[in-house]
Amino acid sequence: MAISHFPGDVGGDLANVNRWRQQLGLAPVEAAALPPLVTQLSADSVNFALIDATGADTRLVAAWTRHGADTWFFKFSGPAAWVGEQKAKFTAFIESVRFTKPE
């Protein structure tokens, strides 16, 4: 799992989703096709967007949230079957995330 923190929105949801899709060898999507691909997940007072995408052999699950002026990314990828087996643990981890600094 990789956890990254960047200032701003790093290009926005569409750019980030398409970047991850490209990493899996998948074609980019248009803005209109994005909403059904993104699941909303709430953890305490933190709202996350989550995507689950599978390429030929690799599956990627990513969650991201904005906190203040920054964006936090949590990305988990690997062999498709293994990621599928571990996804519930990843989701539980995301649901446990708390920010101690105010926005």
C-alpha positions as CSV (number, residue, x, y, z in Angstrom):
1,M,0.0,0.0,0.0
2,A,1.2,3.5,-0.8
3,I,0.0,6.6,1.1
4,S,0.7,9.9,-0.5
5,H,-0.1,13.5,0.4
6,F,-0.1,16.4,-2.0
7,P,-1.1,20.1,-1.9
8,G,-4.2,20.9,-3.9
9,D,-6.3,18.4,-5.9
10,V,-3.4,17.1,-8.1
11,G,-5.5,17.5,-11.3
12,G,-8.8,16.4,-9.9
13,D,-10.6,13.1,-9.7
14,L,-10.8,12.4,-13.4
15,A,-7.1,13.0,-14.0
16,N,-6.2,10.8,-11.0
17,V,-8.6,8.0,-12.0
18,N,-7.3,8.0,-15.6
19,R,-3.7,8.0,-14.4
20,W,-4.4,4.8,-12.4
21,R,-6.3,3.3,-15.3
22,Q,-3.3,4.0,-17.5
23,Q,-1.1,2.2,-15.0
24,L,-3.3,-0.9,-15.5
25,G,-3.3,-0.7,-19.3
26,L,-6.9,0.5,-19.3
27,A,-8.3,3.3,-21.6
28,P,-9.1,6.6,-20.0
29,V,-12.7,7.5,-19.3
30,E,-14.6,10.7,-20.0
31,A,-16.0,12.8,-17.1
32,A,-19.5,11.5,-17.7
33,A,-18.3,7.9,-17.1
34,L,-16.6,8.7,-13.8
35,P,-19.5,8.7,-11.3
36,P,-20.4,5.0,-11.6
37,L,-16.7,4.1,-11.2
38,V,-16.3,5.9,-7.9
39,T,-17.8,4.7,-4.6
40,Q,-18.2,7.1,-1.7
41,L,-17.0,5.9,1.7
42,S,-17.5,7.7,5.0
43,A,-15.3,7.1,8.0
44,D,-16.2,9.1,11.1
45,S,-16.1,12.7,9.7
46,V,-13.8,11.9,6.7
47,N,-15.4,11.3,3.3
48,F,-13.4,9.2,0.8
49,A,-13.8,8.4,-2.9
50,L,-12.8,4.9,-3.8
51,I,-12.1,3.2,-7.1
52,D,-11.5,-0.4,-7.9
53,A,-10.1,-1.2,-11.3
54,T,-8.7,-4.4,-12.8
55,G,-6.2,-4.6,-15.7
56,A,-5.0,-7.8,-17.5
57,D,-3.2,-9.2,-14.4
58,T,-3.3,-6.4,-11.8
59,R,-6.0,-4.9,-9.7
60,L,-5.8,-1.5,-8.0
61,V,-8.0,-0.1,-5.3
62,A,-7.4,3.6,-4.4
63,A,-9.1,5.9,-1.9
64,W,-8.6,9.6,-1.6
65,T,-9.9,12.5,0.4
66,R,-9.3,16.1,0.7
67,H,-8.3,17.5,4.1
68,G,-7.9,21.3,4.2
69,A,-6.1,22.4,1.0
70,D,-4.4,19.0,0.5
71,T,-5.3,15.6,-0.9
72,W,-4.4,12.3,0.7
73,F,-4.2,9.1,-1.5
74,F,-4.2,5.5,-0.3
75,K,-3.4,3.1,-3.1
76,F,-3.3,-0.7,-3.0
77,S,-2.4,-2.8,-6.0
78,G,-1.1,-6.3,-6.9
79,P,-2.2,-9.5,-8.5
80,A,-6.0,-9.3,-9.2
81,A,-7.0,-12.3,-7.1
82,W,-4.9,-11.3,-4.1
83,V,-6.2,-7.7,-4.1
84,G,-9.7,-9.1,-4.2
85,E,-9.0,-11.3,-1.1
86,Q,-7.5,-8.3,0.7
87,K,-9.9,-5.5,-0.3
88,A,-12.0,-5.8,2.9
89,K,-8.9,-5.2,5.0
90,F,-8.0,-2.2,2.9
91,T,-11.5,-0.8,3.2
92,A,-11.4,-1.4,7.0
93,F,-8.1,0.5,7.1
94,I,-9.5,3.4,5.2
95,E,-12.5,3.5,7.6
96,S,-10.1,3.8,10.5
97,V,-8.3,6.9,9.1
98,R,-8.6,10.0,11.3
99,F,-7.1,13.4,10.9
100,T,-5.9,15.0,14.2
101,K,-5.1,18.4,12.7
102,P,-8.1,20.6,11.9
103,E,-8.7,21.5,8.3
